[in-house]
């Protein structure tokens, strides 16, 4: 049984990507634990390897639970999770005003679920930027299956040092991805550099809200749980992101935490009381059942060593994220649309 199909050998959910070049899951898990037990500064210094290791561990589990798009979304009543995620992605395309023939960059694209949806919705060509070979391999296969392999591609690179000339892209977006940056200003400056003048960058950021109290021990514990479980060196506030955008040279057209206007809570997929079939695999009871299943499969050799440890890590992460959402101290729905002016005082 391939590592990529560890969760359901018959259905293929979670993908069947081989990882012949990667360390075993158990070795990678132990490596990741060494990173997250370090200081914030140590995590920032080693963010590339830490994030790469993290996604080697969790990508299969994410695809099993979330489908091809690894992100939250605002939710309307009587709307399924998958419908809300598609609307979330279409919203990005509409805000950017994407048009046929444009060249677009998805920063931190995962396995490319949003990339494929936005490309088909807007008839644009999209490049997905990612540092993780496992996700790129899986995304390339999914592009082929979806029939977008002629218009969509992937580039393996660090978004802090992109291998593109200045003024390359007609539009750039990111969905819960640049939270992995060790320095938001540096990240936004690099995005600014490769974006064409007069064009826009749009993003949904995973952020701390104004309700987060750095002097509150419980808040700090939740923050650390969310960061550790999501492969983040640290967490940034909405205010810090906004300030970094302006310092990078962007003109912020508008920004808002869309969680405050969402008819249903963004964390609903993780809530025990949520009985929606579309997010059944994400609830606490489902996560418990999956944990038991994975432990059993691992014990009989049908899942790689370390699978149960990873599932437990993600189960705990879901609980931290749920607490953060209920206490309104974090949001994955901080949206902004930022323009790169035709001329800037930052340009030389």
Phi, psi and omega in degrees: 000129180288153179298326182290344181250025190298335189271332182203094185300330185276323186272333185078005179298135185094355175087167180233028182295128176281151178232058185295330183272350185273161171292165174296157180302318181296317178296320179292322178299313180296324177295317180295320179300323178297323178293311187286343176276353178279179179284166177302317181295323177294321179294320178296319182294332183246027189299325183297307182292324179297312181292320179298314178298317180303312183284336169297325182284315196256348189301318179297318179295319179299315181295324177297318184273325189253346190085208185275348182246112185268069180204160174276177178201155169296155189223128175267157177298141179066022177249132179285165178300315182294322176296319181294323180291321177296317178297321177303315181288320177296324178302316177302312181299319181291320179295325178280347182064041184297141182228156179308132176093351180285156179254117190239147178242129173257112184271115182076062196276355184062222177267009169090018178301306177299322180303311181293318181295315182291322178297315180291324181291322188251354182059039178251163174263128185234133173256130177261127180260130185203144177265354188257117184295323179300313180293322179296317179298315179293318180296322178298319178294319179292326174299316179298316180296321181282348180078024179247015185291346176275342183243346182235141180212176181233147174232128178274113182192162176274129182287355173276345179215077186283139183274044181236148175294163174302149172057047184270320193253145178282338179198150178223141175219162176213140179234106179050044184237316184286357171298342177281352182294140176284344183208110184295321180298314179299320179296311182293327176297320180291320175297317177303318183299315187272354177275140178290145175302143180082003181246172190240154172242129178235145181206152164252119181254142169275113190224164165277147180261177177293344179283346178290128180248109182297344179268358180268116184298322179294318178299318180296321179295318178295316178304311181296321178297318179293316181297310181299316184285349180245010177069035181257140175290322181200178175238142182254154177271163177300322180294320179295320178296316180298315180295320179296321177301313182294318179294331178288343179115356181286150168259114184281114181288314172195157180208146181192144170280103185287354176294333183286344179246007179283124180303326177241150181298140180296334182273007182307321180301338182265353187280132179302326183282352180278119183253015181297131179294331184291341179232025186301328183285351186260346183288162181302313179299320180293321179295324178295314181297317178298321180299316179295317180298314181296320178299319179294314179298322179293321183294332180258008174085010180267356174224146183297152176301132181104347183300318183291325178296319179293316179300321179294319177301314181290327176296315178296321179299317178302322179291321178294316180297319179298317177298317179299322178290315180297324180274358177060034179260354175217159179211140171262008188244025174283111185253143170215152173238119187235134183259136169270111183297160178294331176222148183214147177292345180279341183279146180250000000 
